[in-house]
Amino acid sequence: MPANSCRDHFILDLSTRIRNASIRFCLIGITACIAGAGLNSVSTAAVKKVAYPEIKVTVSKSYRPDAAFDKMRTAFANAVASKDLGALTALIAPTFLWTLAGRPADELDLGRDAIHNFKVVFGFRGLGKDEDGGVDNGPYWDALAAFAGDSTYYVATDNGNLICGPIVANVVDENVFEQASKKIATGDDRADWYFTLADANVVKAPGDTGAPVAKVGAVALPMLSLYPPAKEGQGASQPTNVEVLLPSGKSGWIPAVAVRPLFTERLCYAKTQSGDWKIAAIDQPGQ
């Protein structure tokens, strides 16, 4: 089989595996979403404070990294922390794939190499350009730091050769989710939904140690605000708490570490024949 045909076959195969493993809600940490504004900034949509049907989710089973994965993860974090592009690109798989909701993105240039496509995704160079630079707010080192800093992963394929992160969840009933979304929506704005990683207490205010106003299980909740709030003219601060709207129509606060937001990018890693892990794909959400 010609080299280009082999490459195209691999890309189609990987795309199929990502699509089959893809869950509609792709999550990353709150701080990551804020820091990764070059890819997907967080905005607080206006939400009607009314009761809505509870949105149950199933959280995917987490992956415990092996020694080789930990080695790659450490190298990834070090490369990003030092902004060492050479060390970073050494971790890119030969057929890095750029997908939208599990399907090849229109911007994916199959005529270019993997590093070119990676650089375009993360703002090192413009679409179709041969040289780095010239991208507004690029490169998106903060977004890369967000991926490198999140330690939640899940197995995306049965053979365990494709690992994606951050961890994701699946809405149990899409119809109920759509009904709830429409009920709380204001105009054309859609709420920013988050899901809980485990059972969590909802309290009256950030840092409150009194009796919780509610306890929630594995559910998705619309976000109302973040604490501390972002200050105009300053960089995004690391939020410690998220204000959410409960199905009852009441609101409360949950620790930021206990939730993950909906509709954001996830990075996937593939294991090579030599046993090394490489950054193999980015899957961006389709809405």
C-alpha contacts under 8 A as a table, 3 or more apart, distances in Angstrom:
res1	aa1	res2	aa2	distance
1	M	5	S	6.29
1	M	6	C	6.27
2	P	5	S	5.21
2	P	6	C	6.28
3	A	6	C	5.10
3	A	7	R	6.28
4	N	7	R	5.04
4	N	8	D	6.11
5	S	8	D	5.06
5	S	9	H	5.99
6	C	9	H	5.09
6	C	10	F	6.18
7	R	10	F	5.13
7	R	11	I	6.23
7	R	95	T	7.06
8	D	11	I	5.09
8	D	12	L	6.18
8	D	110	L	7.89
9	H	12	L	5.22
9	H	13	D	6.08
10	F	13	D	5.03
10	F	14	L	6.02
10	F	95	T	7.62
11	I	14	L	5.13
11	I	15	S	5.92
11	I	95	T	6.77
11	I	97	L	6.78
12	L	15	S	5.01
12	L	16	T	6.11
13	D	16	T	5.13
13	D	17	R	6.32
14	L	17	R	5.03
14	L	18	I	6.15
14	L	97	L	7.84
15	S	18	I	5.13
15	S	19	R	6.00
15	S	97	L	7.50
15	S	99	T	7.30
15	S	102	G	6.25
15	S	103	R	5.94
15	S	104	P	6.63
16	T	19	R	5.03
16	T	20	N	5.99
16	T	102	G	7.39
16	T	103	R	7.57
17	R	20	N	5.16
17	R	21	A	6.06
17	R	156	A	7.62
17	R	157	T	6.85
18	I	21	A	5.05
18	I	22	S	5.60
18	I	102	G	5.33
18	I	103	R	7.92
18	I	156	A	7.04
18	I	283	D	7.99
19	R	22	S	4.88
19	R	101	A	6.96
19	R	102	G	3.92
19	R	103	R	6.30
20	N	102	G	7.63
21	A	156	A	5.30
21	A	157	T	6.80
22	S	101	A	7.06
22	S	102	G	6.02
22	S	156	A	7.83
23	I	26	C	6.60
23	I	168	V	7.06
23	I	169	A	6.93
23	I	170	N	5.93
24	R	101	A	7.35
24	R	170	N	6.87
24	R	263	F	7.58
24	R	285	P	7.33
24	R	286	G	7.99
25	F	168	V	6.46
25	F	169	A	6.29
25	F	170	N	6.57
25	F	171	V	7.85
25	F	262	L	5.12
25	F	263	F	5.34
25	F	264	T	7.58
25	F	285	P	7.50
26	C	166	P	7.64
26	C	167	I	7.61
26	C	168	V	5.37
26	C	169	A	7.38
26	C	261	P	7.89
26	C	262	L	5.85
26	C	263	F	5.35
26	C	264	T	5.38
26	C	265	E	6.25
26	C	266	R	6.33
26	C	284	Q	7.96
26	C	285	P	6.67
27	L	165	G	7.86
27	L	166	P	5.74
27	L	167	I	6.33
27	L	168	V	5.45
27	L	169	A	7.87
27	L	260	R	5.57
27	L	261	P	5.38
27	L	262	L	5.40
27	L	263	F	6.52
27	L	264	T	5.59
27	L	265	E	6.86
27	L	266	R	6.80
28	I	32	A	6.37
28	I	33	C	6.74
28	I	147	F	7.71
28	I	150	D	7.42
28	I	165	G	7.58
28	I	166	P	5.11
28	I	167	I	7.40
28	I	260	R	5.78
28	I	261	P	6.31
28	I	262	L	7.97
28	I	264	T	6.62
28	I	265	E	7.13
28	I	266	R	6.99
29	G	32	A	5.01
29	G	33	C	6.40
29	G	146	A	7.58
29	G	150	D	6.87
29	G	166	P	7.63
29	G	257	V	7.59
29	G	259	V	7.56
29	G	260	R	5.40
29	G	261	P	6.83
30	I	33	C	5.20
30	I	34	I	6.49
30	I	239	P	7.36
30	I	256	A	6.82
30	I	259	V	7.95
30	I	260	R	6.48
30	I	261	P	6.49
31	T	34	I	5.19
31	T	35	A	5.97
31	T	146	A	7.39
31	T	237	S	7.93
31	T	238	Q	5.60
31	T	239	P	6.50
32	A	35	A	4.99
32	A	36	G	5.67
32	A	142	D	7.74
32	A	143	A	6.52
32	A	145	A	7.75
32	A	146	A	4.39
32	A	147	F	7.20
33	C	36	G	5.10
33	C	37	A	6.55
33	C	40	N	6.30
33	C	41	S	5.88
33	C	42	V	5.97
33	C	143	A	7.59
33	C	146	A	7.60
33	C	264	T	7.58
34	I	37	A	5.66
34	I	40	N	7.85
34	I	41	S	5.61
34	I	42	V	5.58
34	I	236	A	6.37
35	A	41	S	7.79
35	A	142	D	5.23
35	A	143	A	5.93
35	A	146	A	6.87
35	A	236	A	6.82
36	G	39	L	5.64
36	G	40	N	6.17
36	G	41	S	6.50
36	G	140	Y	6.82
36	G	141	W	7.92
36	G	142	D	5.26
36	G	143	A	3.66
36	G	144	L	7.44
36	G	146	A	6.78
37	A	40	N	5.05
37	A	41	S	4.08
37	A	42	V	7.35
37	A	142	D	7.96
37	A	143	A	7.11
38	G	41	S	6.97
38	G	122	F	7.77
38	G	123	G	7.67
38	G	137	N	6.77
38	G	138	G	7.20
38	G	140	Y	5.73
38	G	143	A	6.99
39	L	122	F	7.61
39	L	140	Y	7.66
39	L	143	A	6.97
39	L	265	E	7.82
40	N	264	T	6.61
40	N	265	E	7.70
43	S	192	D	7.77
44	T	191	A	7.63
44	T	192	D	6.72
44	T	223	M	7.18
44	T	224	L	6.49
44	T	225	S	6.40
45	A	189	D	6.15
45	A	190	R	6.49
45	A	191	A	5.37
45	A	192	D	6.45
45	A	224	L	7.52
46	A	185	A	7.25
46	A	186	T	5.94
46	A	189	D	6.84
46	A	190	R	7.96
46	A	191	A	6.97
46	A	224	L	7.65
47	V	184	I	5.50
47	V	185	A	5.55
47	V	186	T	5.86
47	V	191	A	6.20
47	V	222	P	7.99
47	V	224	L	7.03
48	K	183	K	7.75
48	K	184	I	4.65
48	K	185	A	6.23
48	K	186	T	6.41
49	K	184	I	6.84
49	K	245	L	6.96
49	K	249	G	5.44
49	K	250	K	7.11
50	V	183	K	7.81
50	V	184	I	6.53
50	V	247	P	7.95
50	V	248	S	7.34
50	V	249	G	4.37
50	V	250	K	7.67
51	A	246	L	7.48
51	A	247	P	5.16
51	A	248	S	4.69
51	A	249	G	3.96
51	A	250	K	7.70
52	Y	180	A	5.34
52	Y	183	K	6.75
52	Y	184	I	7.35
52	Y	247	P	4.96
52	Y	248	S	6.83
52	Y	249	G	6.97
53	P	176	V	6.80
53	P	177	F	7.85
53	P	179	Q	7.83
53	P	180	A	5.83
53	P	247	P	5.95
54	E	180	A	8.00
54	E	219	V	7.25
54	E	220	A	7.84
54	E	247	P	5.43
55	I	171	V	6.96
55	I	172	V	7.45
55	I	173	D	7.54
55	I	176	V	6.99
55	I	177	F	6.05
55	I	180	A	7.92
55	I	219	V	5.44
55	I	220	A	5.38
55	I	221	L	7.38
56	K	171	V	6.09
56	K	172	V	5.65
56	K	173	D	7.51
56	K	218	A	6.10
56	K	219	V	4.38
56	K	220	A	6.37
57	V	169	A	6.12
57	V	170	N	5.25
57	V	171	V	4.36
57	V	172	V	5.20
57	V	195	F	7.55
57	V	218	A	5.60
57	V	219	V	5.17
57	V	220	A	6.58
58	T	169	A	5.40
58	T	170	N	5.19
58	T	171	V	6.58
58	T	172	V	6.75
58	T	218	A	6.62
59	V	167	I	7.72
59	V	168	V	6.15
59	V	169	A	4.15
59	V	170	N	6.43
59	V	197	L	6.93
59	V	218	A	7.32
60	S	154	Y	6.64
60	S	167	I	6.64
60	S	168	V	5.83
60	S	169	A	5.59
60	S	170	N	7.61
61	K	154	Y	6.04
61	K	155	V	7.61
62	S	152	T	6.75
62	S	153	Y	5.59
62	S	154	Y	4.63
62	S	155	V	7.27
62	S	167	I	6.81
63	Y	152	T	7.46
63	Y	153	Y	5.20
63	Y	154	Y	4.56
63	Y	155	V	5.94
63	Y	163	I	7.71
64	R	153	Y	7.61
65	P	68	A	7.81
65	P	69	F	5.46
65	P	70	D	5.98
66	D	69	F	5.27
66	D	70	D	6.20
67	A	70	D	5.08
67	A	71	K	6.17
68	A	71	K	5.03
68	A	72	M	6.37
68	A	275	G	7.13
68	A	276	D	6.06
68	A	277	W	6.65
69	F	72	M	5.10
69	F	73	R	6.07
69	F	276	D	7.45
69	F	277	W	5.86
70	D	73	R	4.94
70	D	74	T	6.08
71	K	74	T	5.24
71	K	75	A	6.26
72	M	75	A	5.08
72	M	76	F	6.00
72	M	91	L	7.55
72	M	276	D	7.64
72	M	277	W	6.11
72	M	278	K	7.24
73	R	76	F	4.97
73	R	77	A	6.15
73	R	148	A	6.91
74	T	77	A	5.15
74	T	78	N	6.10
75	A	78	N	5.12
75	A	79	A	6.04
75	A	87	A	7.82
76	F	79	A	5.23
76	F	80	V	6.25
76	F	88	L	6.38
76	F	91	L	7.29
76	F	148	A	6.37
77	A	80	V	5.24
77	A	81	A	6.01
77	A	145	A	7.01
77	A	148	A	5.17
77	A	149	G	7.13
78	N	81	A	5.07
78	N	82	S	6.14
79	A	82	S	5.37
79	A	83	K	5.72
79	A	84	D	4.95
79	A	85	L	7.03
79	A	87	A	5.57
79	A	88	L	5.37
80	V	83	K	4.76
80	V	84	D	6.41
80	V	85	L	7.90
80	V	88	L	6.99
80	V	141	W	6.67
80	V	144	L	6.68
80	V	145	A	6.05
80	V	148	A	7.68
81	A	84	D	7.84
81	A	145	A	7.20
83	K	141	W	7.31
84	D	87	A	5.46
84	D	88	L	6.21
85	L	88	L	4.92
85	L	89	T	6.05
86	G	89	T	5.34
86	G	90	A	6.25
87	A	90	A	5.22
87	A	91	L	7.01
88	L	91	L	5.55
88	L	92	I	7.29
89	T	92	I	5.24
89	T	115	I	6.46
91	L	277	W	7.91
91	L	278	K	5.23
91	L	279	I	6.03
92	I	96	F	6.58
92	I	114	A	7.22
92	I	115	I	6.77
92	I	118	F	7.91
92	I	278	K	5.45
92	I	279	I	4.82
92	I	280	A	6.46
93	A	96	F	5.33
93	A	114	A	7.05
93	A	270	A	7.60
93	A	278	K	5.05
93	A	279	I	5.53
93	A	280	A	5.08
94	P	113	D	7.49
94	P	114	A	5.60
94	P	115	I	7.90
94	P	280	A	7.92
95	T	113	D	7.42
95	T	114	A	5.26
95	T	280	A	6.78
96	F	114	A	4.80
96	F	115	I	7.40
96	F	117	N	7.29
96	F	118	F	6.96
96	F	279	I	7.03
96	F	280	A	4.61
96	F	281	A	5.17
97	L	104	P	7.27
97	L	108	L	7.45
97	L	114	A	7.45
97	L	117	N	7.81
97	L	280	A	6.20
97	L	281	A	4.39
97	L	282	I	6.49
98	W	104	P	5.92
98	W	105	A	5.84
98	W	107	E	7.98
98	W	108	L	5.82
98	W	117	N	7.38
98	W	118	F	7.90
98	W	121	V	7.76
98	W	281	A	5.67
98	W	282	I	5.21
98	W	283	D	6.23
98	W	284	Q	7.95
99	T	102	G	5.29
99	T	103	R	4.91
99	T	104	P	4.19
99	T	105	A	4.67
99	T	108	L	7.76
99	T	281	A	7.39
99	T	282	I	6.24
99	T	283	D	4.73
99	T	284	Q	6.18
100	L	103	R	5.23
100	L	104	P	6.08
100	L	105	A	5.12
100	L	283	D	5.61
100	L	284	Q	4.77
100	L	285	P	5.76
100	L	286	G	5.83
101	A	283	D	6.33
101	A	284	Q	5.93
101	A	285	P	4.91
101	A	286	G	4.87
102	G	283	D	6.15
102	G	284	Q	7.81
104	P	108	L	6.60
105	A	108	L	5.35
106	D	109	D	7.96
107	E	127	L	7.43
108	L	117	N	6.44
109	D	112	R	5.56
109	D	117	N	6.65
110	L	113	D	7.32
112	R	116	H	6.22
112	R	117	N	7.07
113	D	116	H	5.49
113	D	117	N	6.75
114	A	117	N	5.30
114	A	118	F	6.20
115	I	118	F	4.96
115	I	119	K	6.02
116	H	119	K	5.13
116	H	120	V	6.31
117	N	120	V	5.13
117	N	121	V	6.27
118	F	121	V	5.20
118	F	122	F	6.33
119	K	122	F	5.29
119	K	123	G	5.97
119	K	124	F	4.78
119	K	125	R	5.77
119	K	132	D	7.94
120	V	123	G	5.23
120	V	124	F	5.96
120	V	125	R	5.19
120	V	126	G	5.72
120	V	127	L	5.85
121	V	124	F	7.84
122	F	138	G	7.28
122	F	139	P	5.95
122	F	140	Y	5.26
122	F	141	W	7.68
122	F	143	A	7.83
122	F	144	L	7.76
123	G	126	G	6.82
123	G	133	G	7.93
123	G	135	V	5.81
123	G	136	D	7.83
123	G	137	N	7.68
123	G	138	G	4.52
123	G	139	P	4.32
123	G	140	Y	5.62
124	F	132	D	5.43
124	F	133	G	5.76
124	F	135	V	6.85
124	F	138	G	5.94
124	F	139	P	4.58
124	F	140	Y	7.48
125	R	129	K	6.46
125	R	130	D	7.69
125	R	131	E	6.34
125	R	132	D	4.24
125	R	133	G	5.01
125	R	134	G	6.50
125	R	135	V	6.10
125	R	138	G	7.98
125	R	139	P	7.80
126	G	129	K	5.31
126	G	132	D	7.33
126	G	133	G	7.20
126	G	134	G	6.60
126	G	135	V	5.83
129	K	132	D	7.61
133	G	138	G	7.53
133	G	139	P	7.86
134	G	138	G	7.77
135	V	138	G	5.05
135	V	139	P	7.17
137	N	140	Y	7.07
138	G	141	W	7.78
140	Y	143	A	5.40
140	Y	144	L	6.57
141	W	144	L	5.01
141	W	145	A	6.02
142	D	145	A	4.91
142	D	146	A	6.16
143	A	146	A	5.00
143	A	147	F	6.53
144	L	147	F	5.17
144	L	148	A	6.13
145	A	148	A	4.93
145	A	149	G	5.84
146	A	149	G	5.12
146	A	150	D	6.27
147	F	150	D	5.47
147	F	165	G	7.70
147	F	166	P	7.51
147	F	266	R	7.79
147	F	267	L	7.15
148	A	151	S	7.62
150	D	165	G	7.75
150	D	166	P	6.47
151	S	165	G	7.71
151	S	166	P	7.11
152	T	165	G	5.89
152	T	166	P	4.94
152	T	167	I	5.20
153	Y	163	I	6.60
153	Y	164	C	5.54
153	Y	165	G	4.27
153	Y	166	P	5.21
153	Y	167	I	4.88
154	Y	163	I	5.75
154	Y	164	C	5.59
154	Y	165	G	6.32
154	Y	166	P	7.57
154	Y	167	I	5.65
154	Y	168	V	7.76
155	V	158	D	7.45
155	V	160	G	5.77
155	V	161	N	7.87
155	V	162	L	6.27
155	V	163	I	4.72
155	V	164	C	6.50
156	A	160	G	7.02
156	A	162	L	5.46
156	A	163	I	5.48
156	A	164	C	6.31
157	T	160	G	5.35
157	T	161	N	6.53
157	T	162	L	5.72
157	T	163	I	7.59
158	D	161	N	7.92
159	N	162	L	7.90
160	G	163	I	6.89
161	N	269	Y	8.00
161	N	270	A	5.52
161	N	271	K	5.19
162	L	268	C	6.63
162	L	269	Y	5.62
162	L	270	A	4.68
162	L	271	K	6.76
163	I	268	C	5.50
163	I	269	Y	5.14
163	I	270	A	6.52
164	C	167	I	7.23
164	C	266	R	6.61
164	C	267	L	5.58
164	C	268	C	4.03
164	C	269	Y	6.12
165	G	168	V	7.62
165	G	266	R	5.43
165	G	267	L	5.56
165	G	268	C	6.39
166	P	266	R	5.99
166	P	267	L	7.41
169	A	195	F	7.52
171	V	174	E	6.19
171	V	177	F	7.43
171	V	220	A	7.85
173	D	176	V	5.45
173	D	177	F	6.40
174	E	177	F	4.95
174	E	178	E	6.20
175	N	178	E	5.15
175	N	179	Q	6.25
176	V	179	Q	5.04
176	V	180	A	6.13
177	F	180	A	5.13
177	F	181	S	6.05
178	E	181	S	5.02
178	E	182	K	6.21
179	Q	182	K	5.33
179	Q	183	K	6.20
180	A	183	K	5.04
180	A	184	I	6.43
181	S	184	I	5.61
181	S	185	A	5.95
181	S	190	R	6.93
181	S	191	A	6.92
182	K	185	A	5.14
184	I	191	A	7.52
185	A	188	D	7.18
185	A	189	D	6.03
185	A	190	R	5.63
185	A	191	A	6.36
186	T	189	D	5.61
186	T	190	R	7.40
191	A	222	P	5.86
191	A	223	M	6.99
192	D	222	P	5.51
192	D	223	M	5.47
192	D	261	P	7.26
192	D	262	L	6.87
193	W	220	A	6.25
193	W	221	L	5.40
193	W	222	P	4.20
193	W	223	M	5.86
193	W	261	P	5.94
193	W	262	L	5.40
194	Y	220	A	5.31
194	Y	221	L	5.24
194	Y	222	P	6.06
194	Y	223	M	6.67
194	Y	259	V	6.18
194	Y	260	R	5.35
194	Y	261	P	4.07
194	Y	262	L	5.48
195	F	218	A	6.97
195	F	219	V	5.53
195	F	220	A	4.05
195	F	221	L	6.04
195	F	259	V	5.38
195	F	260	R	5.49
195	F	261	P	6.41
195	F	262	L	7.43
196	T	199	D	7.04
196	T	200	A	7.21
196	T	217	G	7.05
196	T	218	A	5.51
196	T	219	V	5.94
196	T	220	A	6.61
196	T	258	A	5.79
196	T	259	V	4.39
196	T	260	R	6.61
197	L	218	A	6.62
197	L	258	A	5.70
197	L	259	V	5.62
197	L	260	R	7.26
198	A	217	G	6.13
198	A	218	A	5.85
198	A	258	A	7.08
199	D	215	K	7.12
199	D	216	V	5.60
199	D	217	G	4.24
199	D	218	A	6.40
200	A	215	K	5.76
200	A	216	V	5.43
200	A	217	G	6.48
200	A	254	I	7.24
200	A	258	A	7.13
201	N	212	P	5.82
201	N	213	V	7.73
201	N	214	A	6.14
201	N	215	K	4.56
201	N	216	V	6.48
201	N	254	I	6.70
202	V	212	P	5.39
202	V	213	V	5.73
202	V	214	A	5.14
202	V	215	K	5.81
202	V	216	V	7.36
202	V	252	G	5.45
202	V	253	W	5.23
202	V	254	I	5.27
203	V	206	P	7.29
203	V	208	D	6.26
203	V	209	T	7.76
203	V	210	G	7.49
203	V	211	A	7.20
203	V	212	P	4.49
203	V	213	V	5.35
203	V	214	A	7.12
203	V	252	G	5.35
203	V	253	W	5.13
203	V	254	I	6.76
204	K	208	D	6.47
204	K	212	P	6.95
204	K	213	V	6.36
204	K	251	S	7.90
204	K	252	G	5.18
204	K	253	W	6.21
205	A	208	D	5.34
205	A	252	G	6.70
205	A	253	W	5.84
206	P	227	Y	7.25
206	P	240	T	7.95
206	P	241	N	6.07
206	P	253	W	6.08
206	P	254	I	7.69
206	P	255	P	7.89
212	P	215	K	6.98
213	V	252	G	7.04
216	V	219	V	6.95
221	L	244	V	6.07
221	L	245	L	6.19
221	L	246	L	6.57
221	L	247	P	7.92
222	P	244	V	5.59
222	P	245	L	5.55
222	P	246	L	7.84
223	M	242	V	6.83
223	M	243	E	5.91
223	M	244	V	4.54
223	M	245	L	6.45
224	L	242	V	7.58
224	L	243	E	5.28
224	L	244	V	5.36
224	L	245	L	6.64
225	S	229	P	7.58
225	S	242	V	6.10
225	S	243	E	5.10
225	S	244	V	7.35
226	L	229	P	5.54
226	L	239	P	6.18
226	L	240	T	7.77
226	L	241	N	6.02
226	L	242	V	4.76
226	L	243	E	6.07
227	Y	239	P	5.30
227	Y	240	T	5.96
227	Y	241	N	5.17
227	Y	242	V	6.31
227	Y	243	E	7.79
228	P	237	S	7.23
228	P	238	Q	7.67
228	P	239	P	5.64
228	P	240	T	6.91
228	P	241	N	7.52
229	P	237	S	7.71
229	P	239	P	7.57
230	A	234	Q	7.41
230	A	235	G	7.59
230	A	236	A	5.71
230	A	237	S	6.24
231	K	234	Q	5.59
231	K	235	G	7.64
231	K	236	A	7.62
239	P	242	V	7.51
239	P	256	A	6.57
240	T	255	P	5.93
240	T	256	A	5.15
240	T	257	V	7.55
241	N	253	W	6.24
241	N	254	I	5.55
241	N	255	P	4.38
241	N	256	A	4.62
242	V	253	W	5.43
242	V	254	I	5.33
242	V	255	P	6.24
242	V	256	A	5.67
243	E	251	S	6.80
243	E	252	G	5.48
243	E	253	W	4.38
243	E	254	I	6.49
244	V	251	S	5.60
244	V	252	G	5.67
244	V	253	W	6.11
244	V	254	I	7.37
245	L	249	G	6.23
245	L	250	K	6.00
245	L	251	S	4.51
245	L	252	G	6.80
246	L	249	G	5.43
246	L	250	K	5.43
246	L	251	S	5.62
246	L	252	G	7.47
247	P	250	K	7.36
254	I	258	A	6.96
254	I	259	V	7.84
255	P	258	A	5.51
255	P	259	V	7.45
256	A	259	V	5.80
256	A	260	R	7.95
257	V	260	R	7.83
261	P	264	T	7.38
263	F	284	Q	7.98
263	F	285	P	5.38
263	F	286	G	7.67
263	F	287	Q	7.68
264	T	284	Q	6.27
264	T	285	P	5.68
265	E	282	I	6.87
265	E	283	D	5.71
265	E	284	Q	4.47
265	E	285	P	6.19
266	R	282	I	5.83
266	R	283	D	5.46
266	R	284	Q	6.67
267	L	279	I	7.39
267	L	280	A	7.81
267	L	281	A	5.94
267	L	282	I	4.56
267	L	283	D	6.43
268	C	279	I	6.15
268	C	280	A	5.62
268	C	281	A	5.00
268	C	282	I	6.04
268	C	283	D	7.69
269	Y	277	W	6.32
269	Y	278	K	5.42
269	Y	279	I	4.51
269	Y	280	A	4.89
269	Y	281	A	6.79
270	A	277	W	5.58
270	A	278	K	5.48
270	A	279	I	6.49
270	A	280	A	5.52
271	K	274	S	7.99
271	K	275	G	5.89
271	K	276	D	5.65
271	K	277	W	4.45
271	K	278	K	6.45
272	T	275	G	5.23
272	T	276	D	5.35
272	T	277	W	6.10
272	T	278	K	7.30
273	Q	276	D	7.40
